[in-house]
Each structure stands twice: as structure tokens, then as C-alpha cells.
Amino acid sequence: MLSKVAAHPNGDNTDKEFHEIVNEHYEDLKRYCHSIAGTSWEAEDLIQDTLLKAFTALRKNPGHANPKAFLFRIASNTWIDRHRKQKWNLYYEMDINRMTHKKQIDSADIRGAVETLVTNLSAKQCAAILLTEVFE
């Protein structure tokens, strides 16, 4: 758990601003993340992602008029993005499961699935799926 963040002695003004924002609003951010995440585990993960993104954003654009809203907006957007990715992955997982449960798989379905894999996943992800699904 992060209670207070100590500013790095050699840090620049952006580092100092980040530490001040976090120290001032950490408890509020923690409560907010717990309220939208539902579980302590997911909330802690969301807090860490939020702080990382906030630090990066402050490096690019220092000085926000409402730092608390800034942190809450990052947390909200991170949570929404995470769920969009999960829905997307679930959609393709269900599609692959539907195809593999057929008695006879049509070659056009296989071609379509491979095209979907190649266009939407990285080379490593494609290789992992093909190795597990095709070669078991």
C-alpha cells in the first residue's frame, strides 16, 4: 500500500508535482478505484495503472487546474479501456469455440478465423493460439 510518496531529491518540477498530487489525493483515488472496480485486487491494479499513466501524462503536460479530477479521469478511462479489451477478447474466444465445436469445420470458416487472427493480434499471439488450438 502506498501511503505517502517521497519526492526524489534529484527530481524535476514534474516529479515534485506528481508526488504532491498523489500525496494529496491518494486516499480519494483509492476509494474511487474500489468503488468502480468492486474488488480490492482489481482496485489495487487500477490504482497502479492510474498512477503510471498520471506520471507519464504529467511529464508531457505539467500543471493541471484540477488534479483530483485529472486522476479520477485517468482511473475511469483505464477501467473502461480494460473492459473494452476484455469484451473484444471474449467475443473472439466465443467465436473460436463456436467454430471448434462443429462436427465438420468448413474451410471458409477456418480461413476467416485465421484472417481475423492475423489482422487483430500480434505475431506472438497468433502463434500461441495456432499452436494451442491446431497442434494442441
C-alpha positions as CSV (number, residue, x, y, z in Angstrom):
1,M,0.0,0.0,0.0
2,L,1.2,3.5,-0.8
3,S,0.5,5.9,2.0
4,K,2.9,8.7,1.2
5,V,5.2,9.2,-1.8
6,A,8.6,10.7,-1.2
7,A,9.8,13.1,-3.8
8,H,13.1,12.1,-5.3
9,P,15.8,14.6,-4.2
10,N,17.2,15.0,-7.8
11,G,13.7,15.1,-9.4
12,D,12.5,17.9,-11.6
13,N,9.4,20.0,-11.0
14,T,7.2,17.4,-12.8
15,D,8.3,14.7,-10.3
16,K,7.5,17.1,-7.5
17,E,4.1,17.9,-8.9
18,F,3.3,14.3,-9.3
19,H,4.3,13.4,-5.7
20,E,2.3,16.4,-4.4
21,I,-0.8,15.3,-6.3
22,V,-0.5,11.7,-5.2
23,N,0.1,12.5,-1.6
24,E,-2.9,14.9,-1.5
25,H,-5.4,12.7,-3.4
26,Y,-4.2,9.1,-2.9
27,E,-6.9,8.1,-0.3
28,D,-9.7,9.6,-2.5
29,L,-8.3,7.8,-5.6
30,K,-8.1,4.6,-3.6
31,R,-11.8,4.9,-2.5
32,Y,-12.9,5.8,-6.1
33,C,-11.0,2.8,-7.6
34,H,-12.5,0.4,-5.1
35,S,-16.0,1.8,-5.9
36,I,-15.7,1.2,-9.6
37,A,-13.6,-2.0,-9.5
38,G,-15.6,-3.8,-6.9
39,T,-12.8,-6.0,-5.6
40,S,-9.6,-5.0,-3.7
41,W,-7.4,-6.9,-6.1
42,E,-8.7,-5.1,-9.2
43,A,-8.8,-1.8,-7.4
44,E,-5.1,-2.0,-6.5
45,D,-4.3,-2.9,-10.1
46,L,-6.3,0.0,-11.3
47,I,-4.6,2.4,-8.8
48,Q,-1.2,1.3,-10.1
49,D,-2.1,1.7,-13.7
50,T,-3.7,5.1,-13.0
51,L,-0.5,6.4,-11.2
52,L,1.7,5.2,-14.0
53,K,-0.4,6.9,-16.6
54,A,-0.7,10.1,-14.5
55,F,3.1,10.3,-14.1
56,T,3.5,9.9,-17.9
57,A,0.8,12.5,-18.6
58,L,2.3,15.0,-16.2
59,R,5.7,14.6,-17.9
60,K,4.1,15.6,-21.2
61,N,1.7,18.3,-19.9
62,P,2.5,19.5,-16.4
63,G,0.2,21.7,-14.4
64,H,-3.4,20.7,-14.2
65,A,-6.1,23.0,-12.8
66,N,-8.0,20.2,-11.0
67,P,-5.5,17.4,-10.1
68,K,-8.2,15.2,-8.4
69,A,-10.4,15.2,-11.4
70,F,-7.3,14.5,-13.5
71,L,-6.6,11.3,-11.5
72,F,-10.2,10.2,-11.5
73,R,-10.5,10.7,-15.2
74,I,-7.4,8.6,-15.8
75,A,-8.8,5.9,-13.5
76,S,-12.2,5.9,-15.3
77,N,-10.7,5.8,-18.8
78,T,-8.3,3.0,-17.7
79,W,-11.2,0.9,-16.3
80,I,-13.3,1.5,-19.4
81,D,-10.4,0.5,-21.7
82,R,-9.7,-2.6,-19.7
83,H,-13.3,-3.8,-20.1
84,R,-13.4,-3.0,-23.8
85,K,-10.4,-5.2,-24.3
86,Q,-12.0,-8.0,-22.2
87,K,-15.2,-7.8,-24.3
88,W,-13.2,-7.9,-27.5
89,N,-11.2,-10.9,-26.4
90,L,-14.3,-12.6,-25.1
91,Y,-16.0,-12.1,-28.5
92,Y,-13.2,-13.8,-30.4
93,E,-12.8,-16.5,-27.9
94,M,-16.5,-17.3,-28.2
95,D,-16.2,-17.3,-32.0
96,I,-13.3,-19.7,-32.0
97,N,-15.1,-22.0,-29.5
98,R,-18.2,-22.0,-31.7
99,M,-16.1,-23.0,-34.7
100,T,-14.3,-25.8,-33.0
101,H,-17.5,-27.4,-31.6
102,K,-18.8,-28.1,-35.1
103,K,-18.7,-31.7,-36.3
104,Q,-17.3,-30.6,-39.6
105,I,-15.5,-27.3,-39.9
106,D,-15.9,-25.5,-43.2
107,S,-12.6,-24.4,-44.8
108,A,-14.1,-20.9,-45.3
109,D,-14.6,-20.6,-41.5
110,I,-11.0,-21.6,-40.9
111,R,-9.8,-19.1,-43.4
112,G,-11.9,-16.4,-41.8
113,A,-10.7,-17.2,-38.3
114,V,-7.1,-17.1,-39.5
115,E,-7.6,-13.8,-41.2
116,T,-9.2,-12.4,-38.0
117,L,-6.2,-13.6,-36.0
118,V,-3.6,-12.1,-38.4
119,T,-5.3,-8.7,-38.6
120,N,-6.1,-8.3,-34.9
121,L,-3.3,-9.9,-33.0
122,S,0.4,-9.7,-32.8
123,A,2.6,-12.4,-34.4
124,K,3.3,-13.9,-30.9
125,Q,-0.4,-14.0,-30.1
126,C,-1.2,-15.7,-33.4
127,A,1.5,-18.3,-32.9
128,A,0.3,-19.0,-29.4
129,I,-3.3,-19.5,-30.5
130,L,-2.4,-21.6,-33.5
131,L,0.0,-23.8,-31.5
132,T,-2.6,-24.5,-28.8
133,E,-5.7,-24.8,-31.0
134,V,-4.3,-26.6,-34.0
135,F,-1.4,-28.6,-32.6
136,E,-2.7,-28.9,-29.1
